[in-house]
Structure formats: C-alpha cells, structure tokens
Amino acid sequence: MGAATLGTCFFHTHAKGYLVLMAFSSLAPRLGLALFSTLIAVMGGWLLLGALTEEGATVEFIQDADSFRAELDRRAKSGEQVVMESAAELGEDYARRLREDLTEDDLRMLFPQLGRQFNRYVPGVHFGVLPSKNWKRDFAEHPQKSFFRRTNSMGWREDSDPGEATADLCVLVMGDSHTEGVCANSESLANRLEHRLREERPDEVVEVWNVATGGFTPANYLGTLAAYGDMNPSALVLVFYGGNDFRESLAPWRFLYRRPPGRSSGIDVSPLIEGGRQGVALLGQELYQALGFAADPDAANDALRLALACGMELDRQCRERGMPFLFVYLPPPSSAQPDRFRERVIEGLLSVGGDPDGLKFSDIIADSTLQGLRDAGVSTLDLRPSFASAPVPLYWDADLHLNVDGHELAGQLIHKAFKDSLAR
C-alpha cells in the first residue's frame, strides 16, 4: 500500500462555526489549545468492522476518500447551504433528510459498508448484517479463545428471534461495533442488561434487542425507530462511542447540507496501517478523530452540535411514542482507563507526527454534549467515572473494543440508569 494520508472528507470550517462554542463557554478556551497542534489532512479512508473470520480482523481500512472529497466540493458549489439555528431543529431536519433525500448512489457513497459481502441494505438505518449467519472468530484474549458472531432472522447479534407474543418490556439498544460486541452474543451489554431486567421481572416477557452494527454512526442511529419502530419498543438506549462517533457524524451532514471538506496538511498514516491490526485499531478507535480535530477545531464544534442534534432528536422521537430514551456515553480506552491504554495511544500519535493534545477533544466534546442534553431534559449516562475506577481492563488489547468485562460493567450501569429513567 502506498502512502495514506488523512483525507479531507470529515473536517471543515464555516461561518457559523462558533455558534455552539459560545453556548458552552468553558469549551472554547480548551479547544483553542488545539490551534497549536500539528496541522494534518483529514481522513483518507473508511474503517469498517470486518467479517471476523480470523484473528485481528475486527477493523479494515478501505481507501476511497478522494472521490468523496471531490463530491463534497462539487455539492458545496452547486447549491445554497442550509443553516439550522438550533441543535433540536437540526436533528429533526437531518433525520428527515436521511430518510427521504438519499439516492441509491448517495447511500453507497456515504455508507461503503453496503459493498461488503456480509452486509445488506436496511431502510432507516441504511445497512445491516445479513440475517441467519454464524461466523466463528478465533480470539486469543477471549476466555474461551473463540466466539461466534451469530445473527438472527433480523440480522441482529442475537441468538433468538422476535416472537409473535407482545413483550411486556421491549428495549432496543443501538450503537456501533462496541455495542454490537467483539464477543459472544450472550456477553454483549444489551444481553447483560436483558439478563438483569429478566431477573427482576420474572413474571413478565422482557426482550432487549441488540440492534447495533459495526460501522454505524449518528446518521444510522437517527433512523433506529424508522427501521425498528414496528417492534413496538418500550424504550431506546443509544450507546455513543466517544472515540470516533463525533468525527464520523460529519461526513453525511456535510453531504446533505452542502458543506465543503475541511483543511488538510497531509499527515502520512500508512506506517500505522501497514503496522498491522494494532495500528489500524489505534486509527479507528481514537487516532483519526484526535488528528482531525487537532487540525480543525471548528470541526470539533460542528461535531458537538451534531451529537446534541442526535441525542435531542432521538429523545423527541421517543417522547412522541411515550417511551423513555437513554443516551449513554462510552469513552475511548485512553480516556476510560488512561493508566492502561493512554501510553500506547500517544505512541501511535507520535509515530505519525500527531499532537497528544488532540486526545483531549473526546472528553471536551463529551462534557458539553452531556451537559447540553441534560439541560434539554434528555436522560444521560456517562460511563467514564465507573470505567476509570474499574480494577480490570475493560477493552481488548488486540483491537481496543470493549471486552467481556467492559460489556458486563456497561450492562450493569445501564440497568441502573434505565431503571431510574423508567421511574421518572
């Protein structure tokens, strides 16, 4: 593989870039520190959850940013940019555009996962895993040294199918590959939540469905109820991963709202890509976001607004149905357990000329996102405090996804927060 740079498709600046920063004044000075970071180019490829058929195949690097950058440039010059004044207004409009305005060609450009042989088109969330599949994954760190990535008839990471009987409690759990799980289905945080709910409701039919899929971003999360609302869910839980969900929210928004790509200065990330699964895992789980936001703090401001829009819109959709919504913030490893993971992540950044200050953005944006959502009346759960005090590693060393202990603890914490939200 030749030199790979961070392509320009995910980061940009625009005239109203500090609208949200001014609303959260504590964020602005901290973001300003990143202006002294090394300027880099933006992302040069897509990171996808792999087929999980061999050790270390959790993340793949697929380069196709050049054509996307060109399309962003073309669209930005071909029509007037649409401006939404509030995060809530943006969320509702953005969700509608994602449902109604994308052609088949648009979908394939925005969601290259559709080109993978184990994925299919799913209305609302745009893609999902093929149903009724069973892939074995050899994984040395797993207690059993392997597990099966099994999908049910819906294409969800579940061992059973929805029944004909109406559940007394039906919870949908949405997220990306961390939530889908690099583990057995029974070990996922959704299934650990289900286990606890069933224990306390022995006389009720309780179903918690893991509808998360590797590669999902806020553009997929916003369509959860459009895709699966006919399940008549009682509640929705979104697990928002702070290591890349902020950055990955930008591309579809730029496309639909005719925003141009952002600044670039051409950092070469090929040493990490060519270094094997550890380097690719570092890029996908944290480094792309850190490098991109250090180069373009305005993009971090846009990502904050989009995270607020996502949480507020899903909460609005749930309120319309009379059901609770819980926004769960899952931190990246270097933030969740810095003593165990931060040194490795910093070494990865330095190896390509990045600035470790870029890692501060996930916590800065997360703080403002959670505060903004709480101020708007959205129920939230921040996993950072409990994860920081955990006595054992909560992420796999091999690919930096949540490990079995991480899923168990997350399920426990979500269970408590979920009960609190139901009681309101």
VENNOR-V478441 format. One record per backbone hydrogen bond with DSSP energy under -1.0 kcal/mol. NH is the residue of the N-H (numbers start at 1). CO is the residue of the C=O. E is the energy in kcal/mol with one decimal. If there is no record, write none. Layout:
nh=NH co=CO e=E
nh=NH co=CO e=E
//
This chain:
nh=6 co=267 e=-1.1
nh=17 co=14 e=-1.9
nh=19 co=16 e=-1.7
nh=22 co=18 e=-2.2
nh=24 co=20 e=-1.3
nh=27 co=24 e=-2.1
nh=31 co=27 e=-2.4
nh=32 co=28 e=-1.8
nh=34 co=31 e=-1.4
nh=35 co=32 e=-1.6
nh=36 co=33 e=-1.5
nh=37 co=34 e=-2.0
nh=46 co=62 e=-3.3
nh=48 co=60 e=-1.7
nh=50 co=58 e=-1.9
nh=57 co=54 e=-1.9
nh=60 co=48 e=-2.3
nh=62 co=46 e=-2.6
nh=69 co=65 e=-2.9
nh=70 co=66 e=-2.1
nh=71 co=67 e=-1.9
nh=72 co=68 e=-2.4
nh=73 co=69 e=-2.4
nh=74 co=70 e=-2.4
nh=75 co=71 e=-2.7
nh=76 co=72 e=-2.5
nh=77 co=73 e=-1.4
nh=90 co=86 e=-2.6
nh=91 co=87 e=-2.7
nh=92 co=88 e=-1.9
nh=93 co=89 e=-2.1
nh=94 co=90 e=-3.2
nh=95 co=91 e=-2.2
nh=96 co=92 e=-1.7
nh=97 co=93 e=-2.5
nh=98 co=94 e=-2.5
nh=99 co=95 e=-1.5
nh=100 co=96 e=-2.5
nh=101 co=97 e=-2.6
nh=107 co=103 e=-2.5
nh=108 co=104 e=-2.0
nh=109 co=105 e=-1.6
nh=110 co=106 e=-2.9
nh=111 co=107 e=-2.6
nh=114 co=111 e=-2.3
nh=115 co=112 e=-1.9
nh=116 co=113 e=-1.9
nh=119 co=116 e=-1.7
nh=120 co=128 e=-2.5
nh=126 co=122 e=-2.0
nh=128 co=120 e=-2.1
nh=130 co=118 e=-2.5
nh=132 co=152 e=-2.1
nh=135 co=149 e=-2.2
nh=137 co=147 e=-3.5
nh=139 co=145 e=-2.5
nh=142 co=139 e=-1.1
nh=145 co=142 e=-2.1
nh=147 co=137 e=-2.0
nh=149 co=135 e=-3.7
nh=150 co=148 e=-1.1
nh=151 co=133 e=-2.5
nh=152 co=156 e=-2.2
nh=155 co=152 e=-1.7
nh=158 co=156 e=-2.3
nh=168 co=205 e=-1.5
nh=169 co=205 e=-2.0
nh=171 co=207 e=-2.8
nh=172 co=235 e=-2.2
nh=173 co=209 e=-2.6
nh=174 co=237 e=-3.1
nh=180 co=176 e=-2.8
nh=181 co=177 e=-2.6
nh=183 co=181 e=-1.1
nh=187 co=184 e=-1.5
nh=188 co=185 e=-1.5
nh=192 co=188 e=-2.3
nh=193 co=189 e=-2.2
nh=194 co=190 e=-2.3
nh=195 co=191 e=-2.2
nh=196 co=192 e=-1.7
nh=197 co=193 e=-2.5
nh=198 co=194 e=-2.6
nh=199 co=195 e=-1.7
nh=200 co=196 e=-1.6
nh=204 co=201 e=-1.8
nh=207 co=169 e=-2.9
nh=209 co=171 e=-2.9
nh=211 co=173 e=-1.9
nh=211 co=209 e=-1.1
nh=213 co=175 e=-1.5
nh=216 co=213 e=-2.1
nh=220 co=217 e=-1.9
nh=221 co=217 e=-2.3
nh=222 co=218 e=-2.2
nh=223 co=220 e=-1.5
nh=224 co=221 e=-2.0
nh=227 co=223 e=-2.3
nh=228 co=224 e=-2.7
nh=229 co=225 e=-1.7
nh=231 co=228 e=-1.8
nh=232 co=229 e=-1.9
nh=234 co=170 e=-4.1
nh=235 co=170 e=-1.4
nh=236 co=324 e=-1.9
nh=237 co=172 e=-2.8
nh=238 co=326 e=-2.7
nh=239 co=174 e=-2.9
nh=240 co=328 e=-3.2
nh=242 co=330 e=-3.1
nh=245 co=241 e=-2.1
nh=248 co=244 e=-2.9
nh=250 co=247 e=-1.8
nh=254 co=250 e=-2.9
nh=255 co=251 e=-2.2
nh=256 co=252 e=-2.7
nh=257 co=253 e=-2.4
nh=259 co=254 e=-2.6
nh=262 co=8 e=-1.1
nh=262 co=11 e=-1.5
nh=269 co=4 e=-3.2
nh=273 co=269 e=-1.7
nh=274 co=270 e=-3.3
nh=276 co=273 e=-1.2
nh=280 co=276 e=-2.1
nh=281 co=277 e=-2.7
nh=282 co=278 e=-2.3
nh=283 co=279 e=-2.2
nh=284 co=280 e=-2.8
nh=285 co=281 e=-2.8
nh=286 co=282 e=-1.9
nh=287 co=282 e=-2.8
nh=288 co=283 e=-2.2
nh=290 co=286 e=-2.2
nh=291 co=287 e=-3.1
nh=292 co=288 e=-2.4
nh=293 co=289 e=-2.6
nh=294 co=290 e=-1.8
nh=295 co=291 e=-1.5
nh=296 co=292 e=-1.6
nh=299 co=296 e=-1.4
nh=301 co=297 e=-1.7
nh=302 co=298 e=-2.1
nh=303 co=299 e=-2.4
nh=304 co=300 e=-2.1
nh=305 co=301 e=-2.0
nh=306 co=302 e=-2.2
nh=307 co=303 e=-2.4
nh=308 co=304 e=-2.3
nh=309 co=305 e=-2.3
nh=310 co=306 e=-2.5
nh=311 co=307 e=-2.4
nh=312 co=308 e=-2.8
nh=313 co=309 e=-2.3
nh=314 co=310 e=-2.2
nh=315 co=311 e=-2.0
nh=316 co=312 e=-2.2
nh=317 co=313 e=-2.7
nh=318 co=314 e=-2.2
nh=319 co=315 e=-2.6
nh=320 co=316 e=-2.1
nh=322 co=319 e=-1.1
nh=323 co=318 e=-2.5
nh=326 co=236 e=-2.1
nh=327 co=379 e=-2.5
nh=328 co=238 e=-3.4
nh=329 co=381 e=-3.3
nh=330 co=240 e=-2.7
nh=335 co=332 e=-1.2
nh=336 co=332 e=-2.7
nh=337 co=333 e=-2.8
nh=340 co=337 e=-1.3
nh=341 co=337 e=-2.0
nh=342 co=338 e=-1.6
nh=345 co=341 e=-1.9
nh=346 co=342 e=-2.8
nh=347 co=343 e=-2.3
nh=348 co=344 e=-1.9
nh=349 co=345 e=-2.1
nh=350 co=346 e=-2.8
nh=351 co=347 e=-1.9
nh=352 co=349 e=-1.2
nh=353 co=350 e=-1.4
nh=354 co=349 e=-3.0
nh=358 co=355 e=-2.4
nh=359 co=356 e=-1.9
nh=360 co=357 e=-1.7
nh=361 co=358 e=-1.1
nh=364 co=360 e=-2.3
nh=365 co=361 e=-3.0
nh=366 co=362 e=-2.2
nh=367 co=363 e=-2.7
nh=368 co=364 e=-1.7
nh=369 co=365 e=-2.7
nh=370 co=366 e=-2.9
nh=371 co=367 e=-2.1
nh=372 co=368 e=-2.6
nh=373 co=369 e=-2.5
nh=374 co=370 e=-2.4
nh=375 co=371 e=-2.6
nh=376 co=372 e=-1.2
nh=377 co=374 e=-1.8
nh=378 co=373 e=-2.8
nh=381 co=327 e=-2.3
nh=383 co=329 e=-2.1
nh=387 co=383 e=-2.4
nh=388 co=384 e=-2.6
nh=389 co=385 e=-1.1
nh=390 co=387 e=-1.1
nh=396 co=401 e=-3.1
nh=400 co=396 e=-1.4
nh=403 co=394 e=-2.2
nh=407 co=403 e=-2.4
nh=408 co=404 e=-2.3
nh=409 co=405 e=-2.5
nh=410 co=406 e=-2.5
nh=411 co=407 e=-2.8
nh=412 co=408 e=-2.0
nh=413 co=409 e=-2.5
nh=414 co=410 e=-2.8
nh=415 co=411 e=-2.0
nh=416 co=412 e=-1.8
nh=417 co=413 e=-2.4
nh=418 co=414 e=-3.1
nh=419 co=415 e=-2.2
nh=420 co=416 e=-1.9
nh=421 co=417 e=-2.2
nh=422 co=418 e=-2.2
nh=423 co=419 e=-1.5
//
